[in-house]
Amino acid sequence: MQPETSESIVYFDGSCPLCRAEIGHYRRHDESGALRFVDVSRAGAALPPGLGRQQAMARFHVLAGDGRLLSGAEAFAAVWRRLPRWRWVARAAALPGAMAALELGYRLVLPVRPVVARFFLRLRQFGGPADGAGRR
């Protein structure tokens, strides 16, 4: 697995507490600055050609360092490849059949994401984990 040399851009829904927590985690592990994060819930967020705001809000996207626009499980794997402590997960995702299973899991979670996000928000209100979404 060859590391990418240019920055990857991560497009995420900052209005979702679950998404913010996950992005906060990735930010803390991005020691080399290989990722740039764009909150697509903010008005005027810069999006790449071919990615509309509603599409970006509905699904996780990454503009990889090689110029490919990825979404869903492939986008998560692209993030994992850029983070040294997560590269083993990216390698596991590259095993035969793994990406299809990850994408299926991702598609199953998408419709219930608002419910999971509300649960996560309530958990945080009662002393659960903080979202860790520091600015960068």
DRENTORKOL-3810 file (N, C-alpha, C; in nm, 4 decimals):
REM DRENTORKOL-3810
@n.u->0.0849; n.v->-0.1168; n.w->0.0000; ca.u->0.0000; ca.v->0.0000; ca.w->0.0000; c.u->0.0897; c.v->0.1234; c.w->0.0000
@n.u->0.0873; n.v->0.1981; n.w->-0.1105; ca.u->0.1684; ca.v->0.3178; ca.w->-0.1237; c.u->0.1002; c.v->0.4352; c.w->-0.0542
@n.u->0.1716; n.v->0.5074; n.w->0.0328; ca.u->0.1106; ca.v->0.6250; ca.w->0.0939; c.u->0.0942; c.v->0.7360; c.w->-0.0089
@n.u->-0.0164; n.v->0.8106; n.w->0.0015; ca.u->-0.0391; ca.v->0.9242; ca.w->-0.0865; c.u->0.0493; c.v->1.0390; c.w->-0.0406
@n.u->0.0917; n.v->1.1203; n.w->-0.1363; ca.u->0.1823; ca.v->1.2291; ca.w->-0.1010; c.u->0.1109; c.v->1.3619; c.w->-0.0820
@n.u->-0.0047; n.v->1.3825; n.w->-0.1461; ca.u->-0.0757; ca.v->1.5085; ca.w->-0.1263; c.u->-0.1931; c.v->1.4890; c.w->-0.0310
@n.u->-0.2406; n.v->1.5998; n.w->0.0193; ca.u->-0.3474; ca.v->1.6014; ca.w->0.1185; c.u->-0.4776; c.v->1.5417; c.w->0.0626
@n.u->-0.5508; n.v->1.4712; n.w->0.1474; ca.u->-0.6852; ca.v->1.4253; ca.w->0.1147; c.u->-0.7834; c.v->1.5176; c.w->0.1856
@n.u->-0.8978; n.v->1.5421; n.w->0.1210; ca.u->-0.9984; ca.v->1.6308; ca.w->0.1789; c.u->-1.1185; c.v->1.5473; c.w->0.2210
@n.u->-1.1543; n.v->1.5601; n.w->0.3473; ca.u->-1.2632; ca.v->1.4839; ca.w->0.4065; c.u->-1.3850; c.v->1.5753; c.w->0.4180
@n.u->-1.4969; n.v->1.5336; n.w->0.3577; ca.u->-1.6219; ca.v->1.6091; ca.w->0.3626; c.u->-1.7160; c.v->1.5388; c.w->0.4596
@n.u->-1.7582; n.v->1.6103; n.w->0.5631; ca.u->-1.8396; ca.v->1.5480; ca.w->0.6671; c.u->-1.9534; c.v->1.6390; c.w->0.7095
@n.u->-2.0562; n.v->1.5798; n.w->0.7693; ca.u->-2.1736; ca.v->1.6519; ca.w->0.8169; c.u->-2.1483; c.v->1.6981; c.w->0.9601
@n.u->-2.1077; n.v->1.8235; n.w->0.9740; ca.u->-2.0785; ca.v->1.8786; ca.w->1.1060; c.u->-2.2008; c.v->1.9031; c.w->1.1914
@n.u->-2.3206; n.v->1.8905; n.w->1.1350; ca.u->-2.4423; ca.v->1.9061; ca.w->1.2150; c.u->-2.4783; c.v->1.7767; c.w->1.2872
@n.u->-2.4072; n.v->1.6709; n.w->1.2594; ca.u->-2.4311; ca.v->1.5394; ca.w->1.3203; c.u->-2.3304; c.v->1.5181; c.w->1.4339
@n.u->-2.3782; n.v->1.5030; n.w->1.5589; ca.u->-2.2843; ca.v->1.4848; ca.w->1.6709; c.u->-2.1984; c.v->1.3586; c.w->1.6576
@n.u->-2.2540; n.v->1.2545; n.w->1.6024; ca.u->-2.1784; ca.v->1.1311; ca.w->1.5820; c.u->-2.0659; c.v->1.1545; c.w->1.4811
@n.u->-2.0987; n.v->1.2237; n.w->1.3729; ca.u->-1.9989; ca.v->1.2548; ca.w->1.2700; c.u->-1.8881; c.v->1.3450; c.w->1.3258
@n.u->-1.9276; n.v->1.4469; n.w->1.4038; ca.u->-1.8281; ca.v->1.5364; ca.w->1.4643; c.u->-1.7334; c.v->1.4587; c.w->1.5550
@n.u->-1.7880; n.v->1.3645; n.w->1.6323; ca.u->-1.7033; ca.v->1.2855; ca.w->1.7222; c.u->-1.6032; c.v->1.2026; c.w->1.6432
@n.u->-1.6501; n.v->1.1402; n.w->1.5376; ca.u->-1.5600; ca.v->1.0585; ca.w->1.4566; c.u->-1.4522; c.v->1.1443; c.w->1.3907
@n.u->-1.4914; n.v->1.2582; n.w->1.3372; ca.u->-1.3945; ca.v->1.3481; ca.w->1.2738; c.u->-1.2957; c.v->1.4002; c.w->1.3789
@n.u->-1.3434; n.v->1.4294; n.w->1.4988; ca.u->-1.2539; ca.v->1.4716; ca.w->1.6066; c.u->-1.1487; c.v->1.3657; c.w->1.6358
@n.u->-1.1912; n.v->1.2415; n.w->1.6345; ca.u->-1.0978; ca.v->1.1306; ca.w->1.6558; c.u->-0.9928; c.v->1.1270; c.w->1.5445
@n.u->-1.0382; n.v->1.1372; n.w->1.4201; ca.u->-0.9438; ca.v->1.1359; ca.w->1.3080; c.u->-0.8483; c.v->1.2555; c.w->1.3142
@n.u->-0.8994; n.v->1.3716; n.w->1.3512; ca.u->-0.8126; ca.v->1.4900; ca.w->1.3627; c.u->-0.7004; c.v->1.4665; c.w->1.4630
@n.u->-0.7351; n.v->1.4080; n.w->1.5760; ca.u->-0.6333; ca.v->1.3834; ca.w->1.6793; c.u->-0.5267; c.v->1.2851; c.w->1.6319
@n.u->-0.5608; n.v->1.1949; n.w->1.5406; ca.u->-0.4654; ca.v->1.0957; ca.w->1.4921; c.u->-0.3942; c.v->1.1373; c.w->1.3638
@n.u->-0.4298; n.v->1.2520; n.w->1.3079; ca.u->-0.3677; ca.v->1.3007; ca.w->1.1851; c.u->-0.2446; c.v->1.3852; c.w->1.2193
@n.u->-0.1433; n.v->1.3195; n.w->1.2690; ca.u->-0.0229; ca.v->1.3883; ca.w->1.3157; c.u->0.0563; c.v->1.4544; c.w->1.2033
@n.u->0.0458; n.v->1.4023; n.w->1.0816; ca.u->0.1248; ca.v->1.4570; ca.w->0.9709; c.u->0.0481; c.v->1.5604; c.w->0.8891
@n.u->-0.0778; n.v->1.5857; n.w->0.9229; ca.u->-0.1563; ca.v->1.6831; ca.w->0.8472; c.u->-0.1936; c.v->1.6341; c.w->0.7084
@n.u->-0.2130; n.v->1.5038; n.w->0.6934; ca.u->-0.2454; ca.v->1.4450; ca.w->0.5638; c.u->-0.3906; c.v->1.4672; c.w->0.5236
@n.u->-0.4725; n.v->1.5091; n.w->0.6194; ca.u->-0.6155; ca.v->1.5260; ca.w->0.5938; c.u->-0.6574; c.v->1.6703; c.w->0.6175
@n.u->-0.7456; n.v->1.7173; n.w->0.5318; ca.u->-0.8109; ca.v->1.8476; ca.w->0.5536; c.u->-0.9594; c.v->1.8186; c.w->0.5672
@n.u->-1.0241; n.v->1.8834; n.w->0.6622; ca.u->-1.1635; ca.v->1.8540; ca.w->0.6936; c.u->-1.2532; c.v->1.9693; c.w->0.6529
@n.u->-1.3621; n.v->1.9374; n.w->0.5825; ca.u->-1.4583; ca.v->2.0377; ca.w->0.5380; c.u->-1.5953; c.v->1.9982; c.w->0.5929
@n.u->-1.6505; n.v->2.0863; n.w->0.6748; ca.u->-1.7840; ca.v->2.0661; ca.w->0.7312; c.u->-1.8855; c.v->2.1114; c.w->0.6274
@n.u->-1.9520; n.v->2.0160; n.w->0.5626; ca.u->-2.0448; ca.v->2.0485; ca.w->0.4547; c.u->-2.1773; c.v->2.1044; c.w->0.5051
@n.u->-2.1990; n.v->2.1031; n.w->0.6370; ca.u->-2.3215; ca.v->2.1607; ca.w->0.6912; c.u->-2.3122; c.v->2.3142; c.w->0.6994
@n.u->-2.1927; n.v->2.3675; n.w->0.6838; ca.u->-2.1735; ca.v->2.5130; ca.w->0.6882; c.u->-2.2058; c.v->2.5743; c.w->0.5518
@n.u->-2.2772; n.v->2.6862; n.w->0.5558; ca.u->-2.3092; ca.v->2.7571; ca.w->0.4314; c.u->-2.1794; c.v->2.7964; c.w->0.3615
@n.u->-2.1757; n.v->2.7773; n.w->0.2331; ca.u->-2.0596; ca.v->2.8176; ca.w->0.1548; c.u->-1.9426; c.v->2.7211; c.w->0.1596
@n.u->-1.9614; n.v->2.6020; n.w->0.2167; ca.u->-1.8517; ca.v->2.5039; ca.w->0.2200; c.u->-1.8095; c.v->2.4717; c.w->0.0766
@n.u->-1.6803; n.v->2.4757; n.w->0.0524; ca.u->-1.6273; ca.v->2.4489; ca.w->-0.0817; c.u->-1.6336; c.v->2.2996; c.w->-0.1110
@n.u->-1.7027; n.v->2.2652; n.w->-0.2176; ca.u->-1.7175; ca.v->2.1252; ca.w->-0.2582; c.u->-1.6509; c.v->2.1031; c.w->-0.3932
@n.u->-1.6027; n.v->1.9826; n.w->-0.4166; ca.u->-1.5395; ca.v->1.9553; ca.w->-0.5458; c.u->-1.6449; c.v->1.9418; c.w->-0.6560
@n.u->-1.6050; n.v->1.9579; n.w->-0.7806; ca.u->-1.6996; ca.v->1.9378; ca.w->-0.8912; c.u->-1.7607; c.v->1.7975; c.w->-0.8827
@n.u->-1.8901; n.v->1.7919; n.w->-0.9064; ca.u->-1.9587; ca.v->1.6631; ca.w->-0.9052; c.u->-2.0157; c.v->1.6234; c.w->-0.7703
@n.u->-1.9944; n.v->1.7048; n.w->-0.6681; ca.u->-2.0480; ca.v->1.6745; ca.w->-0.5353; c.u->-2.1356; c.v->1.7903; c.w->-0.4896
@n.u->-2.2672; n.v->1.7655; n.w->-0.4850; ca.u->-2.3610; ca.v->1.8665; ca.w->-0.4382; c.u->-2.3719; c.v->1.8647; c.w->-0.2865
@n.u->-2.4234; n.v->1.9729; n.w->-0.2313; ca.u->-2.4339; ca.v->1.9843; ca.w->-0.0847; c.u->-2.5219; c.v->1.8750; c.w->-0.0256
@n.u->-2.6387; n.v->1.8496; n.w->-0.0844; ca.u->-2.7279; ca.v->1.7465; ca.w->-0.0301; c.u->-2.6618; c.v->1.6092; c.w->-0.0351
@n.u->-2.5952; n.v->1.5812; n.w->-0.1437; ca.u->-2.5227; ca.v->1.4542; ca.w->-0.1584; c.u->-2.4128; c.v->1.4442; c.w->-0.0526
@n.u->-2.3413; n.v->1.5532; n.w->-0.0299; ca.u->-2.2336; ca.v->1.5551; ca.w->0.0692; c.u->-2.2879; c.v->1.5391; c.w->0.2111
@n.u->-2.4071; n.v->1.5934; n.w->0.2371; ca.u->-2.4681; ca.v->1.5818; ca.w->0.3699; c.u->-2.5183; c.v->1.4390; c.w->0.3957
@n.u->-2.5557; n.v->1.3699; n.w->0.2900; ca.u->-2.6182; ca.v->1.2388; ca.w->0.3049; c.u->-2.5182; c.v->1.1242; c.w->0.3166
@n.u->-2.3949; n.v->1.1471; n.w->0.2767; ca.u->-2.2987; ca.v->1.0369; ca.w->0.2692; c.u->-2.1579; c.v->1.0921; c.w->0.2886
@n.u->-2.0720; n.v->1.0144; n.w->0.3518; ca.u->-1.9328; ca.v->1.0516; ca.w->0.3790; c.u->-1.8526; c.v->1.0491; c.w->0.2484
@n.u->-1.7752; n.v->1.1553; n.w->0.2227; ca.u->-1.6943; ca.v->1.1657; ca.w->0.1007; c.u->-1.5517; c.v->1.2080; c.w->0.1329
@n.u->-1.4598; n.v->1.1636; n.w->0.0483; ca.u->-1.3190; ca.v->1.2034; ca.w->0.0566; c.u->-1.2684; c.v->1.2278; c.w->-0.0844
@n.u->-1.2041; n.v->1.3419; n.w->-0.1031; ca.u->-1.1310; ca.v->1.3667; ca.w->-0.2265; c.u->-0.9882; c.v->1.3216; c.w->-0.1987
@n.u->-0.9536; n.v->1.2069; n.w->-0.2542; ca.u->-0.8225; ca.v->1.1463; ca.w->-0.2276; c.u->-0.7117; c.v->1.2305; c.w->-0.2889
@n.u->-0.5917; n.v->1.2136; n.w->-0.2373; ca.u->-0.4761; ca.v->1.2871; ca.w->-0.2859; c.u->-0.4480; c.v->1.2650; c.w->-0.4330
@n.u->-0.4981; n.v->1.1542; n.w->-0.4871; ca.u->-0.4773; ca.v->1.1259; ca.w->-0.6292; c.u->-0.5901; c.v->1.1810; c.w->-0.7170
@n.u->-0.6856; n.v->1.2562; n.w->-0.6557; ca.u->-0.7921; ca.v->1.3200; ca.w->-0.7325; c.u->-0.9226; c.v->1.2432; c.w->-0.7405
@n.u->-0.9271; n.v->1.1212; n.w->-0.6906; ca.u->-1.0513; ca.v->1.0431; ca.w->-0.6949; c.u->-1.1458; c.v->1.0896; c.w->-0.5847
@n.u->-1.2758; n.v->1.1039; n.w->-0.6184; ca.u->-1.3783; ca.v->1.1354; ca.w->-0.5199; c.u->-1.4393; c.v->1.0032; c.w->-0.4747
@n.u->-1.4220; n.v->0.9723; n.w->-0.3476; ca.u->-1.4680; ca.v->0.8454; ca.w->-0.2902; c.u->-1.5833; c.v->0.8713; c.w->-0.1952
@n.u->-1.6695; n.v->0.7712; n.w->-0.1765; ca.u->-1.7781; ca.v->0.7866; ca.w->-0.0800; c.u->-1.8006; c.v->0.6559; c.w->-0.0062
@n.u->-1.8713; n.v->0.6673; n.w->0.1058; ca.u->-1.9059; ca.v->0.5494; ca.w->0.1837; c.u->-1.7840; c.v->0.4781; c.w->0.2389
@n.u->-1.7875; n.v->0.3460; n.w->0.2341; ca.u->-1.6800; ca.v->0.2641; ca.w->0.2902; c.u->-1.5450; c.v->0.2940; c.w->0.2258
@n.u->-1.5446; n.v->0.3191; n.w->0.0950; ca.u->-1.4177; ca.v->0.3520; ca.w->0.0279; c.u->-1.3579; c.v->0.4808; c.w->0.0837
@n.u->-1.4442; n.v->0.5772; n.w->0.1164; ca.u->-1.3963; ca.v->0.7035; ca.w->0.1732; c.u->-1.3354; c.v->0.6802; c.w->0.3114
@n.u->-1.4017; n.v->0.5980; n.w->0.3937; ca.u->-1.3450; ca.v->0.5676; ca.w->0.5251; c.u->-1.2098; c.v->0.4983; c.w->0.5101
@n.u->-1.1989; n.v->0.4037; n.w->0.4182; ca.u->-1.0723; ca.v->0.3337; ca.w->0.3974; c.u->-0.9625; c.v->0.4304; c.w->0.3540
@n.u->-0.9993; n.v->0.5306; n.w->0.2740; ca.u->-0.9007; ca.v->0.6321; ca.w->0.2314; c.u->-0.8490; c.v->0.7107; c.w->0.3516
@n.u->-0.9377; n.v->0.7419; n.w->0.4458; ca.u->-0.8960; ca.v->0.8119; ca.w->0.5686; c.u->-0.8046; c.v->0.7205; c.w->0.6497
@n.u->-0.8449; n.v->0.5968; n.w->0.6667; ca.u->-0.7660; ca.v->0.5024; ca.w->0.7472; c.u->-0.6254; c.v->0.4839; c.w->0.6902
@n.u->-0.6130; n.v->0.4837; n.w->0.5565; ca.u->-0.4802; ca.v->0.4695; ca.w->0.4941; c.u->-0.3889; c.v->0.5865; c.w->0.5274
@n.u->-0.4452; n.v->0.7044; n.w->0.5558; ca.u->-0.3661; ca.v->0.8235; ca.w->0.5827; c.u->-0.3229; c.v->0.8355; c.w->0.7287
@n.u->-0.3826; n.v->0.7554; n.w->0.8171; ca.u->-0.3536; ca.v->0.7650; ca.w->0.9600; c.u->-0.2705; c.v->0.6446; c.w->1.0042
@n.u->-0.1470; n.v->0.6670; n.w->1.0492; ca.u->-0.0583; ca.v->0.5546; ca.w->1.0826; c.u->-0.1206; c.v->0.4503; c.w->1.1754
@n.u->-0.1930; n.v->0.4930; n.w->1.2770; ca.u->-0.2515; ca.v->0.3965; ca.w->1.3716; c.u->-0.3719; c.v->0.3227; c.w->1.3153
@n.u->-0.4199; n.v->0.3643; n.w->1.1999; ca.u->-0.5384; ca.v->0.3037; ca.w->1.1384; c.u->-0.5049; c.v->0.2251; c.w->1.0115
@n.u->-0.3810; n.v->0.2243; n.w->0.9703; ca.u->-0.3461; ca.v->0.1568; ca.w->0.8439; c.u->-0.3760; c.v->0.0079; c.w->0.8466
@n.u->-0.3696; n.v->-0.0542; n.w->0.9631; ca.u->-0.4018; ca.v->-0.1968; ca.w->0.9708; c.u->-0.5492; c.v->-0.2197; c.w->0.9362
@n.u->-0.6365; n.v->-0.1242; n.w->0.9704; ca.u->-0.7786; ca.v->-0.1363; ca.w->0.9368; c.u->-0.7957; c.v->-0.1212; c.w->0.7859
@n.u->-0.7213; n.v->-0.0292; n.w->0.7257; ca.u->-0.7263; ca.v->-0.0120; ca.w->0.5803; c.u->-0.6795; c.v->-0.1386; c.w->0.5100
@n.u->-0.5764; n.v->-0.2019; n.w->0.5631; ca.u->-0.5293; ca.v->-0.3279; ca.w->0.5029; c.u->-0.6359; c.v->-0.4368; c.w->0.5156
@n.u->-0.7031; n.v->-0.4432; n.w->0.6296; ca.u->-0.8100; ca.v->-0.5412; ca.w->0.6480; c.u->-0.9254; c.v->-0.5123; c.w->0.5516
@n.u->-0.9545; n.v->-0.3842; n.w->0.5288; ca.u->-1.0621; ca.v->-0.3469; ca.w->0.4368; c.u->-1.0295; c.v->-0.3864; c.w->0.2935
@n.u->-0.9011; n.v->-0.4020; n.w->0.2623; ca.u->-0.8592; ca.v->-0.4384; ca.w->0.1271; c.u->-0.8669; c.v->-0.5899; c.w->0.1022
@n.u->-0.8958; n.v->-0.6681; n.w->0.2054; ca.u->-0.9078; ca.v->-0.8132; ca.w->0.1863; c.u->-1.0289; c.v->-0.8443; c.w->0.0983
@n.u->-1.0243; n.v->-0.9545; n.w->0.0260; ca.u->-1.1362; ca.v->-0.9886; ca.w->-0.0618; c.u->-1.2703; c.v->-0.9924; c.w->0.0137
@n.u->-1.3667; n.v->-0.9208; n.w->-0.0387; ca.u->-1.5003; ca.v->-0.9183; ca.w->0.0186; c.u->-1.5198; c.v->-0.8190; c.w->0.1313
@n.u->-1.4126; n.v->-0.7684; n.w->0.1904; ca.u->-1.4250; ca.v->-0.6800; ca.w->0.3059; c.u->-1.4907; c.v->-0.5471; c.w->0.2693
@n.u->-1.4515; n.v->-0.4887; n.w->0.1572; ca.u->-1.5078; ca.v->-0.3586; ca.w->0.1206; c.u->-1.6575; c.v->-0.3704; c.w->0.0940
@n.u->-1.6992; n.v->-0.4788; n.w->0.0308; ca.u->-1.8426; ca.v->-0.4987; ca.w->0.0055; c.u->-1.9188; c.v->-0.5109; c.w->0.1374
@n.u->-1.8620; n.v->-0.5815; n.w->0.2337; ca.u->-1.9263; ca.v->-0.5965; ca.w->0.3645; c.u->-1.9307; c.v->-0.4634; c.w->0.4390
@n.u->-1.8220; n.v->-0.3867; n.w->0.4327; ca.u->-1.8189; ca.v->-0.2552; ca.w->0.4972; c.u->-1.9212; c.v->-0.1609; c.w->0.4347
@n.u->-1.9315; n.v->-0.1641; n.w->0.3017; ca.u->-2.0284; ca.v->-0.0781; ca.w->0.2333; c.u->-2.1709; c.v->-0.1177; c.w->0.2706
@n.u->-2.1979; n.v->-0.2458; n.w->0.2793; ca.u->-2.3303; ca.v->-0.2915; ca.w->0.3200; c.u->-2.3613; c.v->-0.2426; c.w->0.4612
@n.u->-2.2670; n.v->-0.2572; n.w->0.5522; ca.u->-2.2856; ca.v->-0.2081; ca.w->0.6887; c.u->-2.3092; c.v->-0.0581; c.w->0.6918
@n.u->-2.2333; n.v->0.0151; n.w->0.6114; ca.u->-2.2490; ca.v->0.1604; ca.w->0.6053; c.u->-2.3892; c.v->0.1967; c.w->0.5555
@n.u->-2.4343; n.v->0.1295; n.w->0.4514; ca.u->-2.5678; ca.v->0.1581; ca.w->0.3969; c.u->-2.6791; c.v->0.1224; c.w->0.4950
@n.u->-2.6563; n.v->0.0217; n.w->0.5776; ca.u->-2.7560; ca.v->-0.0150; ca.w->0.6781; c.u->-2.7627; c.v->0.0874; c.w->0.7908
@n.u->-2.6500; n.v->0.1499; n.w->0.8229; ca.u->-2.6448; ca.v->0.2490; ca.w->0.9303; c.u->-2.6994; c.v->0.3845; c.w->0.8851
@n.u->-2.6814; n.v->0.4201; n.w->0.7579; ca.u->-2.7232; ca.v->0.5525; ca.w->0.7102; c.u->-2.8680; c.v->0.5886; c.w->0.7453
@n.u->-2.9652; n.v->0.5014; n.w->0.7222; ca.u->-3.1035; ca.v->0.5405; ca.w->0.7527; c.u->-3.1297; c.v->0.5636; c.w->0.9022
@n.u->-3.0519; n.v->0.5011; n.w->0.9887; ca.u->-3.0733; ca.v->0.5168; ca.w->1.1331; c.u->-2.9730; c.v->0.6133; c.w->1.1957
@n.u->-2.8907; n.v->0.6765; n.w->1.1132; ca.u->-2.7902; ca.v->0.7702; ca.w->1.1646; c.u->-2.8515; c.v->0.8792; c.w->1.2517
@n.u->-2.9661; n.v->0.9395; n.w->1.2145; ca.u->-3.0233; ca.v->1.0418; ca.w->1.3028; c.u->-3.0584; c.v->0.9881; c.w->1.4415
@n.u->-3.1077; n.v->0.8661; n.w->1.4481; ca.u->-3.1422; ca.v->0.8056; ca.w->1.5775; c.u->-3.0151; c.v->0.7796; c.w->1.6582
@n.u->-2.9135; n.v->0.7257; n.w->1.5930; ca.u->-2.7861; ca.v->0.6989; ca.w->1.6597; c.u->-2.7228; c.v->0.8301; c.w->1.7060
@n.u->-2.7319; n.v->0.9342; n.w->1.6227; ca.u->-2.6755; ca.v->1.0642; ca.w->1.6594; c.u->-2.7462; c.v->1.1217; c.w->1.7819
@n.u->-2.8791; n.v->1.1104; n.w->1.7869; ca.u->-2.9528; ca.v->1.1600; ca.w->1.9047; c.u->-2.9128; c.v->1.0814; c.w->2.0295
@n.u->-2.8986; n.v->0.9505; n.w->2.0164; ca.u->-2.8551; ca.v->0.8682; ca.w->2.1295; c.u->-2.7165; c.v->0.9121; c.w->2.1757
@n.u->-2.6261; n.v->0.9347; n.w->2.0797; ca.u->-2.4900; ca.v->0.9772; ca.w->2.1114; c.u->-2.4920; c.v->1.1115; c.w->2.1832
@n.u->-2.5760; n.v->1.2034; n.w->2.1357; ca.u->-2.5872; ca.v->1.3352; ca.w->2.1979; c.u->-2.6360; c.v->1.3228; c.w->2.3422
@n.u->-2.7351; n.v->1.2393; n.w->2.3654; ca.u->-2.7841; ca.v->1.2182; ca.w->2.5019; c.u->-2.6770; c.v->1.1561; c.w->2.5897
@n.u->-2.6031; n.v->1.0629; n.w->2.5361; ca.u->-2.4941; ca.v->0.9990; ca.w->2.6093; c.u->-2.3919; c.v->1.1039; c.w->2.6526
@n.u->-2.3571; n.v->1.1944; n.w->2.5618; ca.u->-2.2616; ca.v->1.3015; ca.w->2.5949; c.u->-2.3162; c.v->1.3924; c.w->2.7030
@n.u->-2.4460; n.v->1.4207; n.w->2.6990; ca.u->-2.5066; ca.v->1.5093; ca.w->2.7979; c.u->-2.5010; c.v->1.4488; c.w->2.9375
@n.u->-2.4925; n.v->1.3176; n.w->2.9466; ca.u->-2.4874; ca.v->1.2502; ca.w->3.0755; c.u->-2.3468; c.v->1.2031; c.w->3.1104
@n.u->-2.2474; n.v->1.2779; n.w->3.0638; ca.u->-2.1094; ca.v->1.2501; ca.w->3.1027; c.u->-2.0381; c.v->1.1501; c.w->3.0156
@n.u->-2.0912; n.v->1.1221; n.w->2.8966; ca.u->-2.0258; ca.v->1.0303; ca.w->2.8038; c.u->-1.9070; c.v->1.0978; c.w->2.7385
@n.u->-1.8516; n.v->1.0352; n.w->2.6334; ca.u->-1.7337; ca.v->1.0895; ca.w->2.5677; c.u->-1.7625; c.v->1.2215; c.w->2.4977
@n.u->-1.6668; n.v->1.3112; n.w->2.5025; ca.u->-1.6780; ca.v->1.4392; ca.w->2.4313; c.u->-1.6546; c.v->1.4169; c.w->2.2834
@n.u->-1.7009; n.v->1.5098; n.w->2.1999; ca.u->-1.6863; ca.v->1.4882; ca.w->2.0565; c.u->-1.5450; c.v->1.5131; c.w->2.0073
@n.u->-1.4654; n.v->1.5895; n.w->2.0793; ca.u->-1.3251; ca.v->1.6067; ca.w->2.0442; c.u->-1.3033; c.v->1.6749; c.w->1.9103
@n.u->-1.4016; n.v->1.7448; n.w->1.8623; ca.u->-1.3901; ca.v->1.8052; ca.w->1.7288; c.u->-1.3227; c.v->1.9415; c.w->1.7371
@n.u->-1.1965; n.v->1.9403; n.w->1.7742; ca.u->-1.1207; ca.v->2.0652; ca.w->1.7808; c.u->-1.1018; c.v->2.1258; c.w->1.6428
@n.u->-1.0766; n.v->2.2519; n.w->1.6366; ca.u->-1.0584; ca.v->2.3203; ca.w->1.5079; c.u->-0.9193; c.v->2.2939; c.w->1.4541
@n.u->-0.9131; n.v->2.2948; n.w->1.3242; ca.u->-0.7838; ca.v->2.2795; ca.w->1.2594; c.u->-0.7735; c.v->2.3753; c.w->1.1462
END
